[in-house]
């Protein structure tokens, strides 16, 4: 942990100075005495608002969270900042984005994109500062995210059975029979979009499975069973979104969950190991059989899955290939610092590169988008952040004997991995509903690792 770095030492000295000078104010203010509770309420509020509110409203509440956190840093005695190894590369990524902003030819448009990035990372910073001293609140937060995901899962099921009106035209029906055309559900997340709902469920699905595991460890079997049932229903809703990138993300989630369970059963259980092995293998077999049956016998889902491999034969996939070609040219011409962050910036410059008739809001790939917007060094810094994050998380899961903390880290790692795999072929990641969950997951891991270091 880089808690003794020059920059962090300097910041902590500044905070300590103000904390000493304002100790009387802190001790005699009812508002300041309850600021932790208010910060926690705003964090929970961000996750709840994500399922129905506008992007602006969610962002404003996240900025309130950051504002309160800064106040606490200056006024609460003992508060300080420190960084894990992966957070250093996240800081480097942010600094490269700042440099890209300064060099952007469309500064005013890039500034809007930068403010969004600042809000996301500010929320992450606030979540880490809160949860590192309040680890007991993480399971509750995971439960809130899980219930938000479940609400979208149930709404999606009702939309499917009610034959909700189609709002997405990104499904090639040219070679499909009418009964094979999928009714793509989209929940209540704004703006209504099946791909957005799919991306959101990829990010949040692990919270449902994780909540089931946490309740199971507390021997609350009925509640655990309820969360597991909601997880399976929500998984089916994810399939009903028709988002093919989300299908790949779902596969990552399931592989990650069964991988974690294998470690738990084969390495951590001392008693009844054979009993749980049989249950594990039965669950694995049932999941494979059910998934195969859905693909084989539900014609609309089968057609959607097969279209993944159609390549240029599917109009949506062909469209993205055309966008990729244009975006790669943009990246080639602006490889050092990019064009400036933000989708409005992208739209302005993309018009100079796009093939006629193939307008786009983004490059449809998170990593390609990063190069286009902020240059190759931003991508390298972000990839190093992800790599070290994954390494630290895996090391903790493999070595820790604290099962609840292992579940929290496992839930977060699987979610982050699934979102990034989905991000290879889509940029739903840049929507606030997905971003805030993503950074929340990273914050959970950071808080657990910081607490672990403190205990040592």
N, C-alpha and C positions, 0 to 999 in steps of 0.2 A: 504494500500500500504506500502511495506517495504522499503520505500525510505530512512529511517533514520537508517537502520541497520549499524552495525560496518563496515562490509566489503564494503558496498556501500559508506559510509562516507569517508572511507580511499581512495577508488578509486577516488571519486569526489575531494578530496583534492589534490591528485596527478595530476588529470587533470587540476584543477584550477591553480596549481603551474606552469605547463607547458604553460597553456593558457596565464598567465600573462607575462611569459618570452618571448613568441613568438608573442605577440600582433602586433609588427611592421611587422613581416613577413606576418601575416594574412591580415593586412590592406593594404599591398602593393603587394600582389600576385593576379594576374588575375585568375590563376588556382584555388587558394583557395577561392576566392570570388564566384566562380561558382561551388564549389565542391558539393553543394546540388543538383544542376541540373545534374551534372555528375552521382551522386549516384542514382538519380531517373531514369536516362537513363539506368543505368546498371540493376536496378531492373526490369524495363520494358523489357529490353533485355533478362533477364533470362526467363521470361514468354513466350516471343516470340520464343526464341531459342528452348524451350521445345517441340515445335510441329514438329521440323524437324532436329535439330542438334544432334550430338553425346552427350552422357552423360558427357564425359570429357570436351567438349567445354562449356556446360552449367555450369559445376562445376567450371571451371576456371573463368568464368564471375562472378559467385557468390562470389568467393574468392576476386576478384577485388572490388566488392561491400563492402566486409568486410574490406579490406585494406583501402579503402577510408574513411570508417566510423571511423576506429581507428585513422586515420590522423586527421579527424575533431574533434574527442574527445580531442585530445591533443592540438589542435591549435585554435579552435573556442571558444571564450569567452562565458561562460554560459552553455556550453554543459555538461551534467551530465548523469549518469546512475541511474535507479531506477527500482523497480520490483513490479509487481502485485503479489497477493498471489499465483496464479497458476504458476507463473514463478519461485517461490522459489522451488517448487517441480520439475519443469523442470531442474533447476540447480542441485538438488539432483540426478535426473536421470542421468545427464551428469557426475557427480562426481562418481557415481557407475559404469558407463561405463568406466571411466578412471581407476578405481581400477580393474575392470574386465580385461582391457587391460594389466595392469601390471602383473596380475596373470595368463595370458593365456600361455598355453604350446606351442602355435603356434603364438608367438608374432609378427613375421614379417607379417603373413597373417592377424592377428587381427588388426595390425596397419593400413592396407589399409582400412578396414571397419571403424575403428575409424576416419580416416581422412575424410571419406564421411559424417559420423555423425557430425563431427566438421564443415564441410562445410554447411550442412543443418541448424544447429543451429546458425552458424555465420551469415548466410543469414537472419535468423529470427531476430537475434539481430539487424542487420543493418536496416531491414525493420521497426522494432519498433522505432529505433532511428530517422529514417527519418519521418515516418508517424505521430508520436506523435506531431510534430510541423508543419505538413503539411496535416492536415485532409482533406483539400479540394482536395487533389490529389487522395484520396482513390476511389471515384466514377470513376475517369478516369481509374485508375488501374483495377478496377472491369470490366470496359468496355473493356479494352484490353484483359483481360483473357476471357471475354465473346466472343469476336471476334475470339480469338484463338480456343475456343471450337466450335464456329459456323463453322469455316473453316474445322475442322475435321468432323463435322456433315455433311456438304455438300459433302466433299470428300468421306465420307463413303457411302452416298446415291448414288453417281456416281459409286463407286466400286460395290455396290449391283446390280444396274441396268445393269452395264457392265459385271456382272458375273466374278468378279476378281478371279484369281486362288487361290485355297485353300492353306494356308501356315501353318495352325494349324492342328495337328493330334489328338487333344484332344477332339474329338467329336465321341462318340460311335455310329456308323451307322449300327451296327449289326442287330438291329431289326427295322430299318427304311426303308420306301419306298424311292426310289431315289428322288422323288419330295418333300420329307419331310426333306431332308438334307439341312441344312442352309449354304448359302454362307456367311461366317463370315468376316465382313469387319474389316480393321485394320488401316485405315488412313495413315498418313505420319510419325507417331511417331516412333523413333528408340529405340530398335529393333522392327521390324514389328511384332505385336502380338495382336490378337483381345482382349485378356484379359487386356492388357495394355491400349488399347484405351478405353475399357469399364471402367477401373478404373480411367482414366484421365477424362472421361466425367462425372462420378459420382462426382469427385472433383470440376469440373468447371461448371456444369449445373446450379447451383444456381446463378452464376454470370449473366447468360443470363436472368433468371427470375428477378434477382435483378436490372439489368440495365433497363429492361422494367418498373419496378416499379419506379425507380428513374426518368426516363424520363417522366413517367406519372405524377408524382408529380410536375414536371416542366412544365406541360401542353403541352409537345411536343408529342402529341398523335400519330402522324404518325411514329415517331422514336420508341416510346414505342411499337406500333403494330408490327413494323419490328423485334424488339428484341424478342417479344413474339412469333412471327412466327418462328424465328430462334431457339428459345428454344424448341418449339414443334417438329420441324424437327430434331434437335439434339437429343431429347429424343428418337425419332424413330430410329435414327442411333445407339444409345446406345443399343437398343433392337436387332439391326442387328449384333452387335458384337457377340451375342450368349454367352456372359459372364454371367453366372447364378448368380454369386456373385454381379455383377453390377446390375442385375435385382432387387435384394434385396436393393441395394443402391439407385436405382431409386425410389423404393417404399418409402424409408425413405425421399428422397428429396421431393416427392409429398405430403406426409403426413405433413412434416415440413412446406412446403409452404402454404398448406391449413390451418394448425394450426396458422401460423403467420397471414394470412389474416383474420381468424376468430377473433383474438384478435384485429386487426386493425379495422374491420367493427363493431364489437359489443361494443368495448370499446373506440375507439378514434374518430370515426366520430360523429359529432354533428348534421349535416344536411344530409338529403337524406339517412338516415340509412336503411329504408325499401327498397329503390330502390337498394342499393348496396347489401343488404341481398339477394334479388331476383337474382341479377347477380351472387353472390357467389354460391348460391345453384344450379343455372343453370350450372355454370362452373364445380362444383363438380359432378353433375349428368352426364354432358357430358364427363368428364374425366373417370368416372366409366364405362359408356357405351362404350366409344371408346376402353378403355383398355380391356374390356371383349370381344369386337368384334374382336380385333386383335388376342387375344389368341384363340378364338373359330374358326375363319375363315381363319387364316393364318397357314397352316398346319405345316410349318417348325418351326415357333415360338411356336406353341402349343406343338410340340414334344420336343422342347428345355425346355420349362417351366415344362412340365410333368416329364422330366428327373431329375429335382431337387429332386423329391420325390422317385426316383427309388432306392436310397441308393446303396446297393451292386449290384443291377441290372444294374447299369451304370458303365462302366469300368473306366471312369475318376473319378467318386465319390469314387469307390472302391479303386482306386490307392491312393487317398488322405487319406482315412481311414488307409491304410497301412503305409503311411508316418507319420500320426498323432501318430500311435502306437509306431513307432520307435523314433519319436521326444520326446514323453512323457518319454520314457526310458532315452533319453539323458538328459532331464530336471531333471529327478529323480536323476541321477548320478552326475549332476553338478548344483544342485539347488542354491548353495550359490552365486557363482560369474560367473557361466556359462562357456562356452568354449572360449569366446572372440567374439567380434562383427565382423560381415561380412559374406557374403555368401561363400567366399572361405574357411574360417574357418569351416563353417557348412559342406561343402562338404567333407573336409578331415576327420572330426570326424564321420559324418553320415555313412560313409562306414563301420564303426565298428558295427553299430546298424541296418542297413537297412535289410529288407527282400530281398532275392535274386530276382533280376529282377525289383526292385522298386527303382531305383536311383532317386534322387531329388536334386534340387538346393536350396530348403528352406523347412520349415515345413508347408507351406501353411496356416499359421495363424499368424497374426502380434503379438498377445499376447503370443502365444506359442513360437514364434521365440525370443521374448525378454527374456523369461525365459531361453531358451536354450543358448542364446548368452551372456547374462549379469546377469543372476540369478534372484531370486525371488524379491529381493529388488529393482531392476531396474523396474520390472513390477509394483510393488506397487507404486513406485514414479510416474511412468507414468500414472497409473490409477488415482492417486490422482490429478495429473495435469489436466487430462481430466475432472474429476468430478468437481473440483473447477472452471475450465474454463466454463463448462456448467452452473454451478450455477450462476456465475457472469454474464454470457451472458443473461441467462433467467431473472435474476433480473433486468438487465438494460432494456431489451425489455418490461417487465411488468410495469416498473416505469417511463421510460423516456417519455417525451412529444416531443422530437425531432424525427420526423418521419424518416428523412433521416439517422440519426445515428442508429435508430432502424432497418432500412432496412439493413444497412451495417453489424450490429451485427447479425441480423437474417440470412442473406446470409452466413456469416462465420460459425455460429453455425450449421446450417443445413449441410453445406459442410463437416465440421469436423466430425459431427455425422455420415453422410452417408459413409464417407471414413473409419471410424472405424468399422462400421457395416459390410461393405464389407471386411474389414481386418480380420474379424472373420474366413473367409474361404479362404483367399488368401493373398499373400504378395506383391502384386503389389504396395502397399504403399511404399515399400523400393526403388522403381524406382524414379530417380530424377524428372521426369516429374510430378509425383504425390506429392512427398515430398515438392517441392518448392511451389506448389499451397497450400498444406496443411498448411505449415508454414506461407505463405503469409496471409491466412485467420486468423490464430491465431494472427498474427501481427496487422491486422486491428482492431480486438477486443481490444487487449492490448493498441493500440494507442488511441482508442476512450475512454476507461476506464481511461487512464492516463490524457487525456484532461478533462474528467468529474471531476476527482479529483482535478485538477488544478483550475477549475472554482469554485469549492466549497471552 
